[in-house]
Amino acid sequence: QAAVASYNMNSNSLYYFRDTHIIKAESQLVAGIKYYLTMEMGSTACLKNRVPGNVDLTTCPLAAGMDEEKLHCDFEILFVPWKNSSQLLKHNCVQMK
């Protein structure tokens, strides 16, 4: 969720994206826990300027037809449980055809 929220906050898209399929998930114990996620994301019908940023994206229907956009994304996230903080370290998303 932190990865998708960070992506939505930093993207220029008019619509929110949400994860549609997690392809791979791995973790590594460091000074916290590093998560490596590979997932597919799809654009939703929820406009960012009409829906608050803390929206439950599962309530946003996926866009269909010409408005549909699909992404393949790799995320690297650091979660530090004793600080209750998460930080998106890296992300790379490419448009799927």
DSSP file (Angstrom, degrees, kcal/mol; ACC not computed):
  #  RESIDUE AA STRUCTURE BP1 BP2  ACC     N-H-->O    O-->H-N    N-H-->O    O-->H-N    TCO  KAPPA ALPHA  PHI   PSI    X-CA   Y-CA   Z-CA
    1    1 A Q     >        0   0    0      0, 0.0     4,-2.7     0, 0.0     5,-0.2   0.000 360.0 360.0 360.0 -38.2    0.0    0.0    0.0
    2    2 A A  H  >  +     0   0    0      1,-0.2     4,-2.4     2,-0.2     5,-0.2   0.888 360.0  50.8 -63.9 -37.8    2.8    2.4    0.8
    3    3 A A  H  > S+     0   0    0      2,-0.2     4,-2.4     1,-0.2    -1,-0.2   0.935 113.1  43.9 -65.3 -46.5    4.3    1.8   -2.7
    4    4 A V  H  > S+     0   0    0      2,-0.2     4,-2.7     1,-0.2    13,-0.2   0.904 113.4  51.4 -66.7 -41.4    1.1    2.5   -4.5
    5    5 A A  H  X S+     0   0    0     -4,-2.7     4,-2.2     2,-0.2    -1,-0.2   0.913 111.6  47.4 -62.0 -42.8    0.3    5.6   -2.3
    6    6 A S  H  X S+     0   0    0     -4,-2.4     4,-1.8     2,-0.2    -2,-0.2   0.905 111.4  51.1 -65.0 -41.0    3.8    7.0   -3.0
    7    7 A Y  H  X S+     0   0    0     -4,-2.4     4,-1.5     1,-0.2    -2,-0.2   0.951 111.9  46.9 -60.3 -48.1    3.4    6.3   -6.7
    8    8 A N  H  < S+     0   0    0     -4,-2.7    -1,-0.2     1,-0.2    -2,-0.2   0.879 110.8  52.2 -62.0 -38.6    0.0    8.1   -6.8
    9    9 A M  H  < S+     0   0    0     -4,-2.2    -1,-0.2     1,-0.2    -2,-0.2   0.859 118.1  36.5 -66.6 -34.7    1.3   11.1   -4.8
   10   10 A N  H  < S+     0   0    0     -4,-1.8    -1,-0.2    -3,-0.2    -2,-0.2   0.546  96.2  97.4 -98.6  -8.4    4.2   11.6   -7.1
   11   11 A S     <  -     0   0    0     -4,-1.5    -4,-0.0    -5,-0.2    -3,-0.0  -0.454  67.1-139.1 -83.1 156.6    2.7   10.8  -10.5
   12   12 A N        +     0   0    0     -2,-0.1    -1,-0.1     2,-0.0    -4,-0.1   0.384  62.7 124.3 -90.4   2.2    1.3   13.4  -12.9
   13   13 A S        -     0   0    0      1,-0.1    35,-0.1     2,-0.1     4,-0.1  -0.293  62.1-140.3 -64.4 147.0   -1.7   11.2  -13.8
   14   14 A L  S    S+     0   0    0     33,-0.1    34,-3.1    34,-0.1    35,-0.4   0.693  85.9  58.7 -76.2 -19.5   -5.2   12.8  -13.3
   15   15 A Y  E    S-A   47   0A   0     32,-0.3    32,-0.2    33,-0.1     2,-0.2  -0.780  87.5-111.0-113.7 152.9   -6.4    9.4  -12.0
   16   16 A Y  E     -     0   0A   0     30,-2.3    28,-2.7    -2,-0.3     2,-0.3  -0.489  28.5-146.6 -73.1 150.6   -5.4    7.2   -9.1
   17   17 A F  E     -A   43   0A   0     26,-0.2     2,-0.3   -13,-0.2    26,-0.2  -0.844  13.3-169.0-110.4 155.5   -3.7    3.8   -9.8
   18   18 A R  E     -A   42   0A   0     24,-2.1    24,-2.6    -2,-0.3     2,-0.2  -0.981  31.2 -95.5-140.9 156.7   -4.1    0.7   -7.8
   19   19 A D  E     +A   41   0A   0     -2,-0.3    22,-0.3    22,-0.2     3,-0.1  -0.466  34.8 175.2 -71.6 140.0   -2.4   -2.6   -7.8
   20   20 A T  E     +     0   0A   0     20,-3.1     2,-0.3     1,-0.3    21,-0.2   0.611  68.8  11.7-115.0 -23.4   -4.1   -5.3   -9.8
   21   21 A H  E     -A   40   0A   0     19,-1.5    19,-3.0     0, 0.0     2,-0.7  -0.887  60.0-144.9-160.5 122.9   -1.6   -8.2   -9.5
   22   22 A I  E     +A   39   0A   0     -2,-0.3    17,-0.3    17,-0.2     3,-0.1  -0.828  18.8 179.2 -90.5 119.0    1.5   -8.8   -7.3
   23   23 A I  E     +     0   0A   0     15,-2.3     2,-0.3    -2,-0.7    16,-0.2   0.883  65.1   0.7 -86.5 -43.5    4.0  -10.7   -9.4
   24   24 A K  E     -A   38   0A   0     14,-1.9    14,-2.7     2,-0.0     2,-0.4  -0.996  56.2-175.4-150.5 141.7    6.8  -11.0   -6.9
   25   25 A A  E     +A   37   0A   0     -2,-0.3     2,-0.3    12,-0.2    12,-0.2  -0.978  12.6 165.8-140.8 126.6    7.4  -10.0   -3.3
   26   26 A E  E     -A   36   0A   0     10,-2.2    10,-2.7    -2,-0.4     2,-0.3  -0.933  15.5-155.7-134.4 158.2   10.7  -10.4   -1.3
   27   27 A S  E     -A   35   0A   0     -2,-0.3     2,-0.4     8,-0.2     8,-0.2  -0.962   3.3-164.7-135.2 156.0   12.1   -9.0    1.9
   28   28 A Q  E     -A   34   0A   0      6,-2.2     6,-3.2    -2,-0.3     2,-0.6  -0.996  22.5-128.3-140.3 131.2   15.5   -8.4    3.3
   29   29 A L  E     +A   33   0A   0     -2,-0.4     4,-0.2     4,-0.2     2,-0.1  -0.717  50.6 135.4 -83.0 117.7   16.4   -7.7    6.9
   30   30 A V  S    S-     0   0    0      2,-2.5     2,-2.3    -2,-0.6    -1,-0.0  -0.260  82.4 -35.9-129.2-143.1   18.6   -4.6    7.2
   31   31 A A  S    S-     0   0    0     -2,-0.1     2,-0.3    49,-0.0    -2,-0.1  -0.438 139.1 -14.2 -79.9  63.6   18.3   -1.7    9.7
   32   32 A G  S    S-     0   0    0     -2,-2.3    -2,-2.5    48,-0.1     2,-0.5  -0.935 110.9 -55.5 131.4-156.4   14.6   -2.3    9.2
   33   33 A I  E     -AB  29  79A   0     46,-3.0    46,-3.0    -2,-0.3     2,-0.5  -0.986  42.0-153.6-125.6 124.6   12.9   -4.5    6.5
   34   34 A K  E     -AB  28  78A   0     -6,-3.2    -6,-2.2    -2,-0.5     2,-0.4  -0.845  11.9-160.1 -95.8 129.5   13.5   -3.8    2.8
   35   35 A Y  E     -AB  27  77A   0     42,-3.2    42,-2.6    -2,-0.5     2,-0.5  -0.919   6.7-162.6-110.3 135.4   10.7   -5.0    0.6
   36   36 A Y  E     -AB  26  76A   0    -10,-2.7   -10,-2.2    -2,-0.4     2,-0.4  -0.974  18.0-178.1-115.1 116.3   11.1   -5.6   -3.1
   37   37 A L  E     -AB  25  75A   0     38,-2.4    38,-3.0    -2,-0.5     2,-0.5  -0.943  18.5-171.0-122.0 136.6    7.8   -5.7   -5.0
   38   38 A T  E     +AB  24  74A   0    -14,-2.7   -15,-2.3    -2,-0.4   -14,-1.9  -0.996  29.5 152.3-120.4 124.6    7.0   -6.3   -8.6
   39   39 A M  E     -AB  22  73A   0     34,-2.6    34,-3.2    -2,-0.5     2,-0.4  -0.961  43.3-120.5-148.6 163.0    3.4   -5.6   -9.5
   40   40 A E  E     -AB  21  72A   0    -19,-3.0   -20,-3.1    -2,-0.3   -19,-1.5  -0.881  30.6-167.5-102.5 140.5    1.0   -4.7  -12.2
   41   41 A M  E     -AB  19  71A   0     30,-2.5    30,-3.0    -2,-0.4     2,-0.4  -0.946   4.5-158.5-128.0 150.8   -1.1   -1.6  -11.6
   42   42 A G  E     -AB  18  70A   0    -24,-2.6   -24,-2.1    -2,-0.3    28,-0.2  -0.953  24.7-108.9-128.0 148.8   -4.2   -0.2  -13.4
   43   43 A S  E     -A   17   0A   0     26,-2.4    20,-2.8    -2,-0.4   -26,-0.2  -0.430  35.2-146.3 -71.3 149.2   -5.7    3.2  -13.7
   44   44 A T  E     -D   62   0B   0    -28,-2.7    18,-0.3    18,-0.3    -1,-0.1  -0.545  23.5-114.5-108.0 176.7   -8.9    3.8  -11.8
   45   45 A A  E    S+     0   0A   0     16,-2.5     2,-0.7    -2,-0.2    17,-0.1   0.362  84.2 107.5 -89.9   3.8  -12.0    5.9  -12.6
   46   46 A C  E     -     0   0A   0     15,-0.3   -30,-2.3   -30,-0.2     2,-0.2  -0.759  64.8-142.8 -90.3 115.1  -11.2    8.0   -9.4
   47   47 A L  E >>  -A   15   0A   0     -2,-0.7     4,-1.3   -32,-0.2     3,-1.2  -0.547   9.7-135.7 -73.4 136.5   -9.9   11.5  -10.3
   48   48 A K  T 34 S+     0   0    0    -34,-3.1     3,-0.2     1,-0.3    -1,-0.1   0.857 103.5  52.9 -61.8 -35.9   -7.3   12.8   -7.9
   49   49 A N  T 34 S+     0   0    0    -35,-0.4    -1,-0.3     1,-0.2   -34,-0.1   0.534 113.9  42.5 -81.1  -3.8   -8.8   16.2   -7.7
   50   50 A R  T <4 S+     0   0    0     -3,-1.2    -1,-0.2     1,-0.2    -2,-0.2   0.579 109.9  56.2-112.9 -15.6  -12.3   14.8   -6.7
   51   51 A V  S  < S-     0   0    0     -4,-1.3    -1,-0.2    -3,-0.2     4,-0.1  -0.961  89.4-109.1-122.4 135.1  -11.3   12.1   -4.2
   52   52 A P    >   -     0   0    0      0, 0.0     3,-1.3     0, 0.0    -2,-0.1  -0.195  28.7-114.0 -62.6 155.7   -9.3   12.7   -1.1
   53   53 A G  T 3  S+     0   0    0      1,-0.3   -44,-0.1    -4,-0.0   -45,-0.0   0.677 112.4  61.2 -64.8 -19.8   -5.7   11.4   -0.9
   54   54 A N  T 3  S+     0   0    0      2,-0.1    -1,-0.3     3,-0.0     2,-0.0   0.048  77.4 142.8 -96.0  27.2   -6.6    8.9    1.9
   55   55 A V    <   -     0   0    0     -3,-1.3     2,-1.0     1,-0.1     3,-0.0  -0.340  60.7-116.2 -67.7 144.8   -9.1    7.1   -0.3
   56   56 A D    >   -     0   0    0      1,-0.2     3,-2.3    -2,-0.0     4,-0.3  -0.754  26.6-156.3 -78.8 105.6   -9.5    3.3   -0.1
   57   57 A L  G >  S+     0   0    0     -2,-1.0     3,-1.3     1,-0.3    -1,-0.2   0.689  85.0  72.7 -64.8 -18.1   -8.4    2.4   -3.6
   58   58 A T  G 3  S+     0   0    0      1,-0.3    -1,-0.3    -3,-0.0    -2,-0.0   0.712  93.5  57.0 -68.2 -16.7  -10.3   -0.9   -3.6
   59   59 A T  G <  S+     0   0    0     -3,-2.3    -1,-0.3     2,-0.1    -2,-0.2   0.559  89.1  88.6 -87.7  -8.1  -13.5    1.2   -3.8
   60   60 A C  S <  S-     0   0    0     -3,-1.3     3,-0.1    -4,-0.3     2,-0.1  -0.804  79.7-132.4 -90.8 118.9  -12.3    2.9   -7.0
   61   61 A P        -     0   0    0      0, 0.0   -16,-2.5     0, 0.0   -15,-0.3  -0.392  27.3-103.8 -68.2 147.2  -13.3    0.9  -10.1
   62   62 A L  B     -D   44   0B   0    -18,-0.3   -18,-0.3   -17,-0.1     6,-0.1  -0.427  40.4-105.9 -67.1 144.7  -10.6    0.2  -12.7
   63   63 A A        -     0   0    0    -20,-2.8     2,-0.3     4,-0.2    -1,-0.1  -0.341  38.7-155.8 -67.8 153.7  -10.9    2.3  -15.8
   64   64 A A    >   -     0   0    0      4,-0.1     3,-1.3    -3,-0.1     2,-0.1  -0.898  45.6  -2.3-131.0 160.2  -12.1    0.6  -18.9
   65   65 A G  G >  S-     0   0    0     -2,-0.3     3,-1.4     1,-0.3    -2,-0.0  -0.360 127.3  -2.5  67.6-135.0  -11.8    1.2  -22.6
   66   66 A M  G 3  S+     0   0    0      1,-0.3    -1,-0.3    -2,-0.1    -3,-0.0   0.743 133.8  56.6 -65.4 -25.2   -9.8    4.2  -23.9
   67   67 A D  G <  S+     0   0    0     -3,-1.3    -1,-0.3     2,-0.0     2,-0.2   0.579  81.8 111.6 -83.4  -9.7   -9.2    5.4  -20.3
   68   68 A E    <   +     0   0    0     -3,-1.4     2,-0.4    -6,-0.1    -4,-0.1  -0.453  41.1 176.2 -72.0 132.5   -7.6    2.2  -19.2
   69   69 A E        -     0   0    0     -2,-0.2   -26,-2.4   -26,-0.1     2,-0.4  -0.997   9.5-163.4-136.7 131.6   -3.8    2.4  -18.5
   70   70 A K  E     -B   42   0A   0     26,-0.5    26,-2.9    -2,-0.4     2,-0.3  -0.937   4.8-168.2-120.0 140.0   -1.7   -0.5  -17.2
   71   71 A L  E     -BC  41  95A   0    -30,-3.0   -30,-2.5    -2,-0.4     2,-0.5  -0.935  17.7-148.4-125.6 147.8    1.7   -0.3  -15.6
   72   72 A H  E     -BC  40  94A   0     22,-2.7    22,-2.3    -2,-0.3     2,-0.4  -0.982  33.8-174.1-110.3 119.3    4.4   -2.9  -14.7
   73   73 A C  E     -BC  39  93A   0    -34,-3.2   -34,-2.6    -2,-0.5     2,-0.4  -0.913  26.0-160.9-127.1 143.7    6.2   -1.6  -11.6
   74   74 A D  E     -BC  38  92A   0     18,-2.4    18,-2.1    -2,-0.4     2,-0.4  -0.985  20.8-174.4-115.7 129.9    9.2   -2.5   -9.4
   75   75 A F  E     -BC  37  91A   0    -38,-3.0   -38,-2.4    -2,-0.4     2,-0.4  -0.942  17.9-163.5-125.3 146.1    9.3   -0.9   -6.0
   76   76 A E  E     -BC  36  90A   0     14,-2.4    13,-2.6    -2,-0.4    14,-1.5  -0.986  20.4-180.0-126.2 119.8   11.9   -1.0   -3.2
   77   77 A I  E     -BC  35  88A   0    -42,-2.6   -42,-3.2    -2,-0.4     2,-0.6  -0.953  19.9-150.3-125.8 137.4   10.6    0.1    0.2
   78   78 A L  E     -BC  34  87A   0      9,-2.8     9,-2.4    -2,-0.4     2,-0.5  -0.941  14.2-170.7-107.0 122.8   12.3    0.4    3.6
   79   79 A F  E     -BC  33  86A   0    -46,-3.0   -46,-3.0    -2,-0.6     7,-0.2  -0.963   7.4-168.5-114.2 125.3   10.0   -0.2    6.6
   80   80 A V  E >>> - C   0  85A   0      5,-2.9     5,-1.7    -2,-0.5     3,-1.3  -0.887   3.7-169.6-113.4  97.8   11.4    0.6   10.1
   81   81 A P  G >45S+     0   0    0      0, 0.0     3,-0.7     0, 0.0    -1,-0.2   0.854  82.2  55.5 -60.6 -39.3    8.9   -0.9   12.5
   82   82 A W  G 345S+     0   0    0      1,-0.3   -50,-0.0     2,-0.1    -2,-0.0   0.671 116.9  37.9 -71.8 -13.9   10.3    0.7   15.7
   83   83 A K  G <45S-     0   0    0     -3,-1.3    -1,-0.3     2,-0.2     3,-0.1   0.426 104.0-132.9-105.4  -4.6    9.9    4.1   14.1
   84   84 A N  T <<5 +     0   0    0     -4,-0.8     2,-0.4    -3,-0.7    -2,-0.1   0.909  62.4 131.8  49.8  47.5    6.6    3.1   12.4
   85   85 A S  E   < -C   80   0A   0     -5,-1.7    -5,-2.9     2,-0.0     2,-0.4  -0.957  40.1-168.1-130.3 147.7    7.9    4.6    9.2
   86   86 A S  E     -C   79   0A   0     -2,-0.4     2,-0.4    -7,-0.2    -7,-0.2  -0.988   5.7-168.7-132.1 145.7    8.1    3.5    5.6
   87   87 A Q  E     -C   78   0A   0     -9,-2.4    -9,-2.8    -2,-0.4     2,-0.7  -0.997  22.7-131.8-138.0 129.8   10.1    5.1    2.8
   88   88 A L  E     +C   77   0A   0     -2,-0.4   -11,-0.2   -11,-0.2     3,-0.1  -0.727  27.4 177.5 -79.3 114.0   10.0    4.4   -1.0
   89   89 A L  E     -     0   0A   0    -13,-2.6     2,-0.3    -2,-0.7    -1,-0.2   0.889  62.2  -2.3 -86.5 -43.7   13.6    4.1   -2.0
   90   90 A K  E     +C   76   0A   0    -14,-1.5   -14,-2.4     2,-0.0     2,-0.3  -0.991  58.7 176.7-146.6 150.2   13.2    3.3   -5.7
   91   91 A H  E     -C   75   0A   0     -2,-0.3     2,-0.4   -16,-0.2   -16,-0.2  -0.970   5.2-177.3-153.5 147.5   10.5    2.7   -8.2
   92   92 A N  E     -C   74   0A   0    -18,-2.1   -18,-2.4    -2,-0.3     2,-0.4  -0.946   8.2-179.2-144.4 120.4   10.4    2.1  -11.9
   93   93 A C  E     -C   73   0A   0     -2,-0.4     2,-0.4   -20,-0.2   -20,-0.2  -0.972   3.6-172.1-123.7 135.6    7.1    1.8  -13.8
   94   94 A V  E     -C   72   0A   0    -22,-2.3   -22,-2.7    -2,-0.4     2,-0.2  -0.965  30.8-108.0-125.0 145.1    6.7    1.1  -17.5
   95   95 A Q  E     -C   71   0A   0     -2,-0.4     2,-0.3   -24,-0.2   -24,-0.3  -0.483  30.9-141.2 -71.9 135.5    3.5    1.2  -19.5
   96   96 A M              0   0    0    -26,-2.9   -26,-0.5    -2,-0.2    -1,-0.0  -0.675 360.0 360.0 -94.0 151.9    2.1   -2.2  -20.6
   97   97 A K              0   0    0     -2,-0.3    -1,-0.1   -28,-0.1   -26,-0.0   0.433 360.0 360.0 -94.4 360.0    0.5   -2.7  -24.0
